[in-house]
Amino acid sequence: MKDRKQLSVSAIKDGTVIDHIPAKSLFKVIDILGLDHIEKMMTFGTNLESKKLGLKGIMKLSEVFFAEDDLNRIALVAPDVKVNIIRDYEVVEKRLVEIPEKVEGIVKCVNPVCITNNQEIRTKFELVSRNPVGLKCHYCEKITDANNMVIISSS
């Protein structure tokens, strides 16, 4: 009989579980959600085996709940994320994230001469395509695509 070692992470009573995060995007998701400012219990794992993604990340946030808009912003870097809302140790809601129509203050404009890259002006984009992601700058109208997307740090 094989001796198998298993790492277990305790269940959360109330909170949010964010699963199926591409491993390479986990820290971008943490940054987009501003989790470095949260003082509740958080557990996250990365480079976990996944049949669908190859390697995935997961986050469990105790007593933390997000507005739908906040969760949808992570679709910019992790479009297939699954969000589970936990109440009294039970999953009470499951949903997928969706890229919002308007994106503000999360992504840097690709245009180096855009006013947002030269003055302290919050970036604003309109979604022009979902797959692949394309965002049109409100100020200079340049398109920022997934290949050139730079996430603005929340700190």
Chimera marker file (.cmm) of the C-alpha trace (Angstrom):
<marker_set name="trace">
<marker id="1" x="0.000" y="0.000" z="0.000" r="1" g="1" b="0" radius="0.5"/>
<marker id="2" x="1.350" y="3.408" z="-0.996" r="1" g="1" b="0" radius="0.5"/>
<marker id="3" x="1.868" y="6.106" z="1.565" r="1" g="1" b="0" radius="0.5"/>
<marker id="4" x="0.274" y="9.166" z="0.030" r="1" g="1" b="0" radius="0.5"/>
<marker id="5" x="0.799" y="12.596" z="1.436" r="1" g="1" b="0" radius="0.5"/>
<marker id="6" x="-1.950" y="15.109" z="0.925" r="1" g="1" b="0" radius="0.5"/>
<marker id="7" x="-2.070" y="18.820" z="1.623" r="1" g="1" b="0" radius="0.5"/>
<marker id="8" x="-5.488" y="19.985" z="2.687" r="1" g="1" b="0" radius="0.5"/>
<marker id="9" x="-6.760" y="23.516" z="2.902" r="1" g="1" b="0" radius="0.5"/>
<marker id="10" x="-9.527" y="24.101" z="5.385" r="1" g="1" b="0" radius="0.5"/>
<marker id="11" x="-12.979" y="24.987" z="4.174" r="1" g="1" b="0" radius="0.5"/>
<marker id="12" x="-14.230" y="28.520" z="4.685" r="1" g="1" b="0" radius="0.5"/>
<marker id="13" x="-17.473" y="29.243" z="6.517" r="1" g="1" b="0" radius="0.5"/>
<marker id="14" x="-18.397" y="32.361" z="4.548" r="1" g="1" b="0" radius="0.5"/>
<marker id="15" x="-16.550" y="33.958" z="1.667" r="1" g="1" b="0" radius="0.5"/>
<marker id="16" x="-15.488" y="33.645" z="-1.946" r="1" g="1" b="0" radius="0.5"/>
<marker id="17" x="-13.579" y="30.956" z="-3.834" r="1" g="1" b="0" radius="0.5"/>
<marker id="18" x="-12.076" y="31.934" z="-7.183" r="1" g="1" b="0" radius="0.5"/>
<marker id="19" x="-11.072" y="28.856" z="-9.173" r="1" g="1" b="0" radius="0.5"/>
<marker id="20" x="-9.696" y="27.986" z="-12.608" r="1" g="1" b="0" radius="0.5"/>
<marker id="21" x="-7.329" y="30.957" z="-12.720" r="1" g="1" b="0" radius="0.5"/>
<marker id="22" x="-4.544" y="30.365" z="-15.268" r="1" g="1" b="0" radius="0.5"/>
<marker id="23" x="-1.420" y="29.923" z="-13.110" r="1" g="1" b="0" radius="0.5"/>
<marker id="24" x="0.416" y="32.706" z="-14.952" r="1" g="1" b="0" radius="0.5"/>
<marker id="25" x="-2.447" y="35.122" z="-14.156" r="1" g="1" b="0" radius="0.5"/>
<marker id="26" x="-2.884" y="34.466" z="-10.425" r="1" g="1" b="0" radius="0.5"/>
<marker id="27" x="-0.844" y="37.436" z="-9.228" r="1" g="1" b="0" radius="0.5"/>
<marker id="28" x="-2.491" y="39.753" z="-11.794" r="1" g="1" b="0" radius="0.5"/>
<marker id="29" x="-5.889" y="38.712" z="-10.373" r="1" g="1" b="0" radius="0.5"/>
<marker id="30" x="-4.635" y="39.415" z="-6.837" r="1" g="1" b="0" radius="0.5"/>
<marker id="31" x="-3.497" y="42.862" z="-7.999" r="1" g="1" b="0" radius="0.5"/>
<marker id="32" x="-6.719" y="43.697" z="-9.901" r="1" g="1" b="0" radius="0.5"/>
<marker id="33" x="-8.808" y="42.820" z="-6.836" r="1" g="1" b="0" radius="0.5"/>
<marker id="34" x="-6.515" y="44.780" z="-4.494" r="1" g="1" b="0" radius="0.5"/>
<marker id="35" x="-6.086" y="41.776" z="-2.210" r="1" g="1" b="0" radius="0.5"/>
<marker id="36" x="-2.865" y="43.148" z="-0.722" r="1" g="1" b="0" radius="0.5"/>
<marker id="37" x="-5.119" y="45.531" z="1.260" r="1" g="1" b="0" radius="0.5"/>
<marker id="38" x="-7.474" y="42.883" z="2.685" r="1" g="1" b="0" radius="0.5"/>
<marker id="39" x="-6.943" y="41.812" z="6.296" r="1" g="1" b="0" radius="0.5"/>
<marker id="40" x="-9.083" y="38.666" z="6.220" r="1" g="1" b="0" radius="0.5"/>
<marker id="41" x="-7.819" y="35.092" z="5.899" r="1" g="1" b="0" radius="0.5"/>
<marker id="42" x="-6.758" y="34.280" z="2.343" r="1" g="1" b="0" radius="0.5"/>
<marker id="43" x="-5.411" y="31.066" z="0.926" r="1" g="1" b="0" radius="0.5"/>
<marker id="44" x="-4.130" y="30.764" z="-2.590" r="1" g="1" b="0" radius="0.5"/>
<marker id="45" x="-2.387" y="28.084" z="-4.549" r="1" g="1" b="0" radius="0.5"/>
<marker id="46" x="-0.717" y="28.183" z="-7.904" r="1" g="1" b="0" radius="0.5"/>
<marker id="47" x="0.675" y="25.712" z="-10.419" r="1" g="1" b="0" radius="0.5"/>
<marker id="48" x="-1.917" y="23.136" z="-9.392" r="1" g="1" b="0" radius="0.5"/>
<marker id="49" x="-2.725" y="20.454" z="-11.953" r="1" g="1" b="0" radius="0.5"/>
<marker id="50" x="-5.777" y="21.113" z="-14.099" r="1" g="1" b="0" radius="0.5"/>
<marker id="51" x="-7.141" y="19.011" z="-16.949" r="1" g="1" b="0" radius="0.5"/>
<marker id="52" x="-8.573" y="22.112" z="-18.615" r="1" g="1" b="0" radius="0.5"/>
<marker id="53" x="-5.758" y="24.637" z="-18.055" r="1" g="1" b="0" radius="0.5"/>
<marker id="54" x="-2.672" y="22.471" z="-17.547" r="1" g="1" b="0" radius="0.5"/>
<marker id="55" x="-1.722" y="24.504" z="-14.486" r="1" g="1" b="0" radius="0.5"/>
<marker id="56" x="-4.158" y="26.603" z="-12.504" r="1" g="1" b="0" radius="0.5"/>
<marker id="57" x="-4.452" y="28.843" z="-9.487" r="1" g="1" b="0" radius="0.5"/>
<marker id="58" x="-7.158" y="29.035" z="-6.838" r="1" g="1" b="0" radius="0.5"/>
<marker id="59" x="-7.992" y="31.540" z="-4.094" r="1" g="1" b="0" radius="0.5"/>
<marker id="60" x="-10.129" y="31.179" z="-0.978" r="1" g="1" b="0" radius="0.5"/>
<marker id="61" x="-11.080" y="34.397" z="0.768" r="1" g="1" b="0" radius="0.5"/>
<marker id="62" x="-12.759" y="34.109" z="4.159" r="1" g="1" b="0" radius="0.5"/>
<marker id="63" x="-15.439" y="36.715" z="4.896" r="1" g="1" b="0" radius="0.5"/>
<marker id="64" x="-14.644" y="38.526" z="1.639" r="1" g="1" b="0" radius="0.5"/>
<marker id="65" x="-17.262" y="39.224" z="-1.003" r="1" g="1" b="0" radius="0.5"/>
<marker id="66" x="-16.897" y="41.301" z="-4.151" r="1" g="1" b="0" radius="0.5"/>
<marker id="67" x="-19.212" y="43.438" z="-6.227" r="1" g="1" b="0" radius="0.5"/>
<marker id="68" x="-19.980" y="41.860" z="-9.601" r="1" g="1" b="0" radius="0.5"/>
<marker id="69" x="-18.081" y="44.642" z="-11.400" r="1" g="1" b="0" radius="0.5"/>
<marker id="70" x="-14.930" y="43.913" z="-9.387" r="1" g="1" b="0" radius="0.5"/>
<marker id="71" x="-15.040" y="40.226" z="-10.239" r="1" g="1" b="0" radius="0.5"/>
<marker id="72" x="-15.763" y="40.902" z="-13.889" r="1" g="1" b="0" radius="0.5"/>
<marker id="73" x="-12.581" y="42.993" z="-14.182" r="1" g="1" b="0" radius="0.5"/>
<marker id="74" x="-10.489" y="39.856" z="-13.652" r="1" g="1" b="0" radius="0.5"/>
<marker id="75" x="-11.949" y="38.459" z="-16.891" r="1" g="1" b="0" radius="0.5"/>
<marker id="76" x="-9.414" y="40.692" z="-18.665" r="1" g="1" b="0" radius="0.5"/>
<marker id="77" x="-6.601" y="38.346" z="-17.584" r="1" g="1" b="0" radius="0.5"/>
<marker id="78" x="-8.543" y="35.216" z="-16.621" r="1" g="1" b="0" radius="0.5"/>
<marker id="79" x="-11.681" y="34.856" z="-18.799" r="1" g="1" b="0" radius="0.5"/>
<marker id="80" x="-12.667" y="31.331" z="-17.643" r="1" g="1" b="0" radius="0.5"/>
<marker id="81" x="-12.562" y="31.918" z="-13.901" r="1" g="1" b="0" radius="0.5"/>
<marker id="82" x="-15.281" y="30.326" z="-11.811" r="1" g="1" b="0" radius="0.5"/>
<marker id="83" x="-16.498" y="32.163" z="-8.715" r="1" g="1" b="0" radius="0.5"/>
<marker id="84" x="-18.188" y="30.335" z="-5.845" r="1" g="1" b="0" radius="0.5"/>
<marker id="85" x="-19.922" y="32.205" z="-3.032" r="1" g="1" b="0" radius="0.5"/>
<marker id="86" x="-19.843" y="30.278" z="0.257" r="1" g="1" b="0" radius="0.5"/>
<marker id="87" x="-22.327" y="30.726" z="3.117" r="1" g="1" b="0" radius="0.5"/>
<marker id="88" x="-22.237" y="28.471" z="6.180" r="1" g="1" b="0" radius="0.5"/>
<marker id="89" x="-19.742" y="26.112" z="4.451" r="1" g="1" b="0" radius="0.5"/>
<marker id="90" x="-22.076" y="25.588" z="1.451" r="1" g="1" b="0" radius="0.5"/>
<marker id="91" x="-21.756" y="26.878" z="-2.119" r="1" g="1" b="0" radius="0.5"/>
<marker id="92" x="-24.800" y="29.118" z="-2.549" r="1" g="1" b="0" radius="0.5"/>
<marker id="93" x="-23.864" y="30.663" z="-5.904" r="1" g="1" b="0" radius="0.5"/>
<marker id="94" x="-21.623" y="29.689" z="-8.823" r="1" g="1" b="0" radius="0.5"/>
<marker id="95" x="-20.867" y="31.914" z="-11.752" r="1" g="1" b="0" radius="0.5"/>
<marker id="96" x="-18.415" y="32.753" z="-14.511" r="1" g="1" b="0" radius="0.5"/>
<marker id="97" x="-16.836" y="36.176" z="-14.890" r="1" g="1" b="0" radius="0.5"/>
<marker id="98" x="-17.554" y="38.324" z="-17.947" r="1" g="1" b="0" radius="0.5"/>
<marker id="99" x="-15.492" y="41.178" z="-19.375" r="1" g="1" b="0" radius="0.5"/>
<marker id="100" x="-17.310" y="44.448" z="-18.609" r="1" g="1" b="0" radius="0.5"/>
<marker id="101" x="-18.320" y="46.897" z="-21.364" r="1" g="1" b="0" radius="0.5"/>
<marker id="102" x="-16.365" y="49.714" z="-19.658" r="1" g="1" b="0" radius="0.5"/>
<marker id="103" x="-12.974" y="49.276" z="-17.999" r="1" g="1" b="0" radius="0.5"/>
<marker id="104" x="-11.537" y="52.040" z="-15.816" r="1" g="1" b="0" radius="0.5"/>
<marker id="105" x="-8.260" y="52.368" z="-13.975" r="1" g="1" b="0" radius="0.5"/>
<marker id="106" x="-7.091" y="48.784" z="-14.503" r="1" g="1" b="0" radius="0.5"/>
<marker id="107" x="-5.294" y="48.732" z="-17.855" r="1" g="1" b="0" radius="0.5"/>
<marker id="108" x="-2.590" y="51.036" z="-19.188" r="1" g="1" b="0" radius="0.5"/>
<marker id="109" x="-3.128" y="52.562" z="-22.642" r="1" g="1" b="0" radius="0.5"/>
<marker id="110" x="-0.787" y="51.116" z="-25.276" r="1" g="1" b="0" radius="0.5"/>
<marker id="111" x="-0.251" y="54.568" z="-26.843" r="1" g="1" b="0" radius="0.5"/>
<marker id="112" x="2.851" y="56.198" z="-25.267" r="1" g="1" b="0" radius="0.5"/>
<marker id="113" x="1.599" y="59.703" z="-26.165" r="1" g="1" b="0" radius="0.5"/>
<marker id="114" x="-1.889" y="59.159" z="-24.696" r="1" g="1" b="0" radius="0.5"/>
<marker id="115" x="-2.764" y="61.743" z="-22.054" r="1" g="1" b="0" radius="0.5"/>
<marker id="116" x="-3.196" y="58.934" z="-19.489" r="1" g="1" b="0" radius="0.5"/>
<marker id="117" x="0.487" y="58.030" z="-19.877" r="1" g="1" b="0" radius="0.5"/>
<marker id="118" x="1.648" y="61.633" z="-19.449" r="1" g="1" b="0" radius="0.5"/>
<marker id="119" x="-0.676" y="63.095" z="-16.821" r="1" g="1" b="0" radius="0.5"/>
<marker id="120" x="-2.405" y="61.750" z="-13.726" r="1" g="1" b="0" radius="0.5"/>
<marker id="121" x="-5.625" y="60.829" z="-15.487" r="1" g="1" b="0" radius="0.5"/>
<marker id="122" x="-7.487" y="57.584" z="-14.782" r="1" g="1" b="0" radius="0.5"/>
<marker id="123" x="-7.627" y="55.319" z="-17.839" r="1" g="1" b="0" radius="0.5"/>
<marker id="124" x="-11.000" y="54.588" z="-19.446" r="1" g="1" b="0" radius="0.5"/>
<marker id="125" x="-11.682" y="51.985" z="-22.102" r="1" g="1" b="0" radius="0.5"/>
<marker id="126" x="-14.648" y="50.623" z="-24.009" r="1" g="1" b="0" radius="0.5"/>
<marker id="127" x="-14.760" y="46.924" z="-24.848" r="1" g="1" b="0" radius="0.5"/>
<marker id="128" x="-14.608" y="46.443" z="-28.633" r="1" g="1" b="0" radius="0.5"/>
<marker id="129" x="-13.998" y="42.668" z="-28.747" r="1" g="1" b="0" radius="0.5"/>
<marker id="130" x="-14.146" y="39.822" z="-26.230" r="1" g="1" b="0" radius="0.5"/>
<marker id="131" x="-12.138" y="37.126" z="-27.949" r="1" g="1" b="0" radius="0.5"/>
<marker id="132" x="-9.460" y="38.206" z="-28.312" r="1" g="1" b="0" radius="0.5"/>
<marker id="133" x="-9.860" y="41.072" z="-25.845" r="1" g="1" b="0" radius="0.5"/>
<marker id="134" x="-9.748" y="44.508" z="-27.445" r="1" g="1" b="0" radius="0.5"/>
<marker id="135" x="-10.188" y="47.758" z="-25.512" r="1" g="1" b="0" radius="0.5"/>
<marker id="136" x="-10.528" y="51.211" z="-27.123" r="1" g="1" b="0" radius="0.5"/>
<marker id="137" x="-9.075" y="54.126" z="-25.146" r="1" g="1" b="0" radius="0.5"/>
<marker id="138" x="-11.633" y="56.810" z="-24.322" r="1" g="1" b="0" radius="0.5"/>
<marker id="139" x="-9.017" y="59.554" z="-24.821" r="1" g="1" b="0" radius="0.5"/>
<marker id="140" x="-6.856" y="58.601" z="-27.829" r="1" g="1" b="0" radius="0.5"/>
<marker id="141" x="-9.039" y="55.829" z="-29.338" r="1" g="1" b="0" radius="0.5"/>
<marker id="142" x="-6.095" y="53.409" z="-29.730" r="1" g="1" b="0" radius="0.5"/>
<marker id="143" x="-6.926" y="49.735" z="-29.306" r="1" g="1" b="0" radius="0.5"/>
<marker id="144" x="-5.134" y="47.828" z="-26.562" r="1" g="1" b="0" radius="0.5"/>
<marker id="145" x="-5.283" y="44.079" z="-27.165" r="1" g="1" b="0" radius="0.5"/>
<marker id="146" x="-4.566" y="41.108" z="-24.918" r="1" g="1" b="0" radius="0.5"/>
<marker id="147" x="-0.978" y="40.802" z="-26.221" r="1" g="1" b="0" radius="0.5"/>
<marker id="148" x="-0.141" y="44.400" z="-25.242" r="1" g="1" b="0" radius="0.5"/>
<marker id="149" x="-2.250" y="44.681" z="-22.099" r="1" g="1" b="0" radius="0.5"/>
<marker id="150" x="-0.437" y="46.015" z="-19.033" r="1" g="1" b="0" radius="0.5"/>
<marker id="151" x="-2.312" y="45.888" z="-15.726" r="1" g="1" b="0" radius="0.5"/>
<marker id="152" x="-1.931" y="48.993" z="-13.588" r="1" g="1" b="0" radius="0.5"/>
<marker id="153" x="-0.799" y="48.048" z="-10.080" r="1" g="1" b="0" radius="0.5"/>
<marker id="154" x="-3.363" y="48.706" z="-7.367" r="1" g="1" b="0" radius="0.5"/>
<marker id="155" x="-0.740" y="49.719" z="-4.812" r="1" g="1" b="0" radius="0.5"/>
<link id1="1" id2="2" r="1" g="1" b="0" radius="0.2"/>
<link id1="2" id2="3" r="1" g="1" b="0" radius="0.2"/>
<link id1="3" id2="4" r="1" g="1" b="0" radius="0.2"/>
<link id1="4" id2="5" r="1" g="1" b="0" radius="0.2"/>
<link id1="5" id2="6" r="1" g="1" b="0" radius="0.2"/>
<link id1="6" id2="7" r="1" g="1" b="0" radius="0.2"/>
<link id1="7" id2="8" r="1" g="1" b="0" radius="0.2"/>
<link id1="8" id2="9" r="1" g="1" b="0" radius="0.2"/>
<link id1="9" id2="10" r="1" g="1" b="0" radius="0.2"/>
<link id1="10" id2="11" r="1" g="1" b="0" radius="0.2"/>
<link id1="11" id2="12" r="1" g="1" b="0" radius="0.2"/>
<link id1="12" id2="13" r="1" g="1" b="0" radius="0.2"/>
<link id1="13" id2="14" r="1" g="1" b="0" radius="0.2"/>
<link id1="14" id2="15" r="1" g="1" b="0" radius="0.2"/>
<link id1="15" id2="16" r="1" g="1" b="0" radius="0.2"/>
<link id1="16" id2="17" r="1" g="1" b="0" radius="0.2"/>
<link id1="17" id2="18" r="1" g="1" b="0" radius="0.2"/>
<link id1="18" id2="19" r="1" g="1" b="0" radius="0.2"/>
<link id1="19" id2="20" r="1" g="1" b="0" radius="0.2"/>
<link id1="20" id2="21" r="1" g="1" b="0" radius="0.2"/>
<link id1="21" id2="22" r="1" g="1" b="0" radius="0.2"/>
<link id1="22" id2="23" r="1" g="1" b="0" radius="0.2"/>
<link id1="23" id2="24" r="1" g="1" b="0" radius="0.2"/>
<link id1="24" id2="25" r="1" g="1" b="0" radius="0.2"/>
<link id1="25" id2="26" r="1" g="1" b="0" radius="0.2"/>
<link id1="26" id2="27" r="1" g="1" b="0" radius="0.2"/>
<link id1="27" id2="28" r="1" g="1" b="0" radius="0.2"/>
<link id1="28" id2="29" r="1" g="1" b="0" radius="0.2"/>
<link id1="29" id2="30" r="1" g="1" b="0" radius="0.2"/>
<link id1="30" id2="31" r="1" g="1" b="0" radius="0.2"/>
<link id1="31" id2="32" r="1" g="1" b="0" radius="0.2"/>
<link id1="32" id2="33" r="1" g="1" b="0" radius="0.2"/>
<link id1="33" id2="34" r="1" g="1" b="0" radius="0.2"/>
<link id1="34" id2="35" r="1" g="1" b="0" radius="0.2"/>
<link id1="35" id2="36" r="1" g="1" b="0" radius="0.2"/>
<link id1="36" id2="37" r="1" g="1" b="0" radius="0.2"/>
<link id1="37" id2="38" r="1" g="1" b="0" radius="0.2"/>
<link id1="38" id2="39" r="1" g="1" b="0" radius="0.2"/>
<link id1="39" id2="40" r="1" g="1" b="0" radius="0.2"/>
<link id1="40" id2="41" r="1" g="1" b="0" radius="0.2"/>
<link id1="41" id2="42" r="1" g="1" b="0" radius="0.2"/>
<link id1="42" id2="43" r="1" g="1" b="0" radius="0.2"/>
<link id1="43" id2="44" r="1" g="1" b="0" radius="0.2"/>
<link id1="44" id2="45" r="1" g="1" b="0" radius="0.2"/>
<link id1="45" id2="46" r="1" g="1" b="0" radius="0.2"/>
<link id1="46" id2="47" r="1" g="1" b="0" radius="0.2"/>
<link id1="47" id2="48" r="1" g="1" b="0" radius="0.2"/>
<link id1="48" id2="49" r="1" g="1" b="0" radius="0.2"/>
<link id1="49" id2="50" r="1" g="1" b="0" radius="0.2"/>
<link id1="50" id2="51" r="1" g="1" b="0" radius="0.2"/>
<link id1="51" id2="52" r="1" g="1" b="0" radius="0.2"/>
<link id1="52" id2="53" r="1" g="1" b="0" radius="0.2"/>
<link id1="53" id2="54" r="1" g="1" b="0" radius="0.2"/>
<link id1="54" id2="55" r="1" g="1" b="0" radius="0.2"/>
<link id1="55" id2="56" r="1" g="1" b="0" radius="0.2"/>
<link id1="56" id2="57" r="1" g="1" b="0" radius="0.2"/>
<link id1="57" id2="58" r="1" g="1" b="0" radius="0.2"/>
<link id1="58" id2="59" r="1" g="1" b="0" radius="0.2"/>
<link id1="59" id2="60" r="1" g="1" b="0" radius="0.2"/>
<link id1="60" id2="61" r="1" g="1" b="0" radius="0.2"/>
<link id1="61" id2="62" r="1" g="1" b="0" radius="0.2"/>
<link id1="62" id2="63" r="1" g="1" b="0" radius="0.2"/>
<link id1="63" id2="64" r="1" g="1" b="0" radius="0.2"/>
<link id1="64" id2="65" r="1" g="1" b="0" radius="0.2"/>
<link id1="65" id2="66" r="1" g="1" b="0" radius="0.2"/>
<link id1="66" id2="67" r="1" g="1" b="0" radius="0.2"/>
<link id1="67" id2="68" r="1" g="1" b="0" radius="0.2"/>
<link id1="68" id2="69" r="1" g="1" b="0" radius="0.2"/>
<link id1="69" id2="70" r="1" g="1" b="0" radius="0.2"/>
<link id1="70" id2="71" r="1" g="1" b="0" radius="0.2"/>
<link id1="71" id2="72" r="1" g="1" b="0" radius="0.2"/>
<link id1="72" id2="73" r="1" g="1" b="0" radius="0.2"/>
<link id1="73" id2="74" r="1" g="1" b="0" radius="0.2"/>
<link id1="74" id2="75" r="1" g="1" b="0" radius="0.2"/>
<link id1="75" id2="76" r="1" g="1" b="0" radius="0.2"/>
<link id1="76" id2="77" r="1" g="1" b="0" radius="0.2"/>
<link id1="77" id2="78" r="1" g="1" b="0" radius="0.2"/>
<link id1="78" id2="79" r="1" g="1" b="0" radius="0.2"/>
<link id1="79" id2="80" r="1" g="1" b="0" radius="0.2"/>
<link id1="80" id2="81" r="1" g="1" b="0" radius="0.2"/>
<link id1="81" id2="82" r="1" g="1" b="0" radius="0.2"/>
<link id1="82" id2="83" r="1" g="1" b="0" radius="0.2"/>
<link id1="83" id2="84" r="1" g="1" b="0" radius="0.2"/>
<link id1="84" id2="85" r="1" g="1" b="0" radius="0.2"/>
<link id1="85" id2="86" r="1" g="1" b="0" radius="0.2"/>
<link id1="86" id2="87" r="1" g="1" b="0" radius="0.2"/>
<link id1="87" id2="88" r="1" g="1" b="0" radius="0.2"/>
<link id1="88" id2="89" r="1" g="1" b="0" radius="0.2"/>
<link id1="89" id2="90" r="1" g="1" b="0" radius="0.2"/>
<link id1="90" id2="91" r="1" g="1" b="0" radius="0.2"/>
<link id1="91" id2="92" r="1" g="1" b="0" radius="0.2"/>
<link id1="92" id2="93" r="1" g="1" b="0" radius="0.2"/>
<link id1="93" id2="94" r="1" g="1" b="0" radius="0.2"/>
<link id1="94" id2="95" r="1" g="1" b="0" radius="0.2"/>
<link id1="95" id2="96" r="1" g="1" b="0" radius="0.2"/>
<link id1="96" id2="97" r="1" g="1" b="0" radius="0.2"/>
<link id1="97" id2="98" r="1" g="1" b="0" radius="0.2"/>
<link id1="98" id2="99" r="1" g="1" b="0" radius="0.2"/>
<link id1="99" id2="100" r="1" g="1" b="0" radius="0.2"/>
<link id1="100" id2="101" r="1" g="1" b="0" radius="0.2"/>
<link id1="101" id2="102" r="1" g="1" b="0" radius="0.2"/>
<link id1="102" id2="103" r="1" g="1" b="0" radius="0.2"/>
<link id1="103" id2="104" r="1" g="1" b="0" radius="0.2"/>
<link id1="104" id2="105" r="1" g="1" b="0" radius="0.2"/>
<link id1="105" id2="106" r="1" g="1" b="0" radius="0.2"/>
<link id1="106" id2="107" r="1" g="1" b="0" radius="0.2"/>
<link id1="107" id2="108" r="1" g="1" b="0" radius="0.2"/>
<link id1="108" id2="109" r="1" g="1" b="0" radius="0.2"/>
<link id1="109" id2="110" r="1" g="1" b="0" radius="0.2"/>
<link id1="110" id2="111" r="1" g="1" b="0" radius="0.2"/>
<link id1="111" id2="112" r="1" g="1" b="0" radius="0.2"/>
<link id1="112" id2="113" r="1" g="1" b="0" radius="0.2"/>
<link id1="113" id2="114" r="1" g="1" b="0" radius="0.2"/>
<link id1="114" id2="115" r="1" g="1" b="0" radius="0.2"/>
<link id1="115" id2="116" r="1" g="1" b="0" radius="0.2"/>
<link id1="116" id2="117" r="1" g="1" b="0" radius="0.2"/>
<link id1="117" id2="118" r="1" g="1" b="0" radius="0.2"/>
<link id1="118" id2="119" r="1" g="1" b="0" radius="0.2"/>
<link id1="119" id2="120" r="1" g="1" b="0" radius="0.2"/>
<link id1="120" id2="121" r="1" g="1" b="0" radius="0.2"/>
<link id1="121" id2="122" r="1" g="1" b="0" radius="0.2"/>
<link id1="122" id2="123" r="1" g="1" b="0" radius="0.2"/>
<link id1="123" id2="124" r="1" g="1" b="0" radius="0.2"/>
<link id1="124" id2="125" r="1" g="1" b="0" radius="0.2"/>
<link id1="125" id2="126" r="1" g="1" b="0" radius="0.2"/>
<link id1="126" id2="127" r="1" g="1" b="0" radius="0.2"/>
<link id1="127" id2="128" r="1" g="1" b="0" radius="0.2"/>
<link id1="128" id2="129" r="1" g="1" b="0" radius="0.2"/>
<link id1="129" id2="130" r="1" g="1" b="0" radius="0.2"/>
<link id1="130" id2="131" r="1" g="1" b="0" radius="0.2"/>
<link id1="131" id2="132" r="1" g="1" b="0" radius="0.2"/>
<link id1="132" id2="133" r="1" g="1" b="0" radius="0.2"/>
<link id1="133" id2="134" r="1" g="1" b="0" radius="0.2"/>
<link id1="134" id2="135" r="1" g="1" b="0" radius="0.2"/>
<link id1="135" id2="136" r="1" g="1" b="0" radius="0.2"/>
<link id1="136" id2="137" r="1" g="1" b="0" radius="0.2"/>
<link id1="137" id2="138" r="1" g="1" b="0" radius="0.2"/>
<link id1="138" id2="139" r="1" g="1" b="0" radius="0.2"/>
<link id1="139" id2="140" r="1" g="1" b="0" radius="0.2"/>
<link id1="140" id2="141" r="1" g="1" b="0" radius="0.2"/>
<link id1="141" id2="142" r="1" g="1" b="0" radius="0.2"/>
<link id1="142" id2="143" r="1" g="1" b="0" radius="0.2"/>
<link id1="143" id2="144" r="1" g="1" b="0" radius="0.2"/>
<link id1="144" id2="145" r="1" g="1" b="0" radius="0.2"/>
<link id1="145" id2="146" r="1" g="1" b="0" radius="0.2"/>
<link id1="146" id2="147" r="1" g="1" b="0" radius="0.2"/>
<link id1="147" id2="148" r="1" g="1" b="0" radius="0.2"/>
<link id1="148" id2="149" r="1" g="1" b="0" radius="0.2"/>
<link id1="149" id2="150" r="1" g="1" b="0" radius="0.2"/>
<link id1="150" id2="151" r="1" g="1" b="0" radius="0.2"/>
<link id1="151" id2="152" r="1" g="1" b="0" radius="0.2"/>
<link id1="152" id2="153" r="1" g="1" b="0" radius="0.2"/>
<link id1="153" id2="154" r="1" g="1" b="0" radius="0.2"/>
<link id1="154" id2="155" r="1" g="1" b="0" radius="0.2"/>
</marker_set>
